[in-house]
Amino acid sequence: MARPRKFNEQDVMAAVRWKFNETGYHGTSVDDLSRATGLSKGSLYGAFGDKEALFRRVFEEYCARSDEGAAARLEGPEDQALDRLRSWLQASESYQGRRGCLLAKTTAELSWENDAIAARSLAAYETLLDSCRQLIEQAQRAGHVDPSADAEVLGGLILTTHRGLEALAKAGVDTKTRNRIADAAIDNIALTVSS
């Protein structure tokens, strides 16, 4: 009879995600994961499979949360769509941006060598692009963005700004500067400043 597990699976997955985000897939050994989780290699393998299986699970969960966040931003009054985009671009003072986004890091590290990771990364980015486009369309219907503007292109501009702001955060650019850039990105597509 198998012994019952003596660990919290969510805690283990959070530790694994943290470690992969910190050092990347190739830079993380099974020993590193064992130290991060407090579980032996045998326990990790027995419960979750090998390093690749662990990473795929962490990455899928991360992408699913990104997809859920994109969908959640669509909820709300259309006349607040630009405010929701602004909030997404802005960083709080407590934001720990040096570690960065697992989606961006994984795309850069693995998409060239792993077709499954490349496909999941693309799907996550397409979801983000689509949500940005829809938020621009909401703002257009509310009269806050030029209705003749290309919502898909403006949505892409917002997503690109978000990715760039993340890179600046990782480089150590201060929150105030990044938030001024976020404000400029929104204010420059708005017919009127919405905040």
Helices and strands as residue ranges (DSSP letters): H 9-23, H 30-37, H 41-48, H 51-73, G 78-80, H 81-89, H 102-110, H 115-141, H 151-171, H 175-187
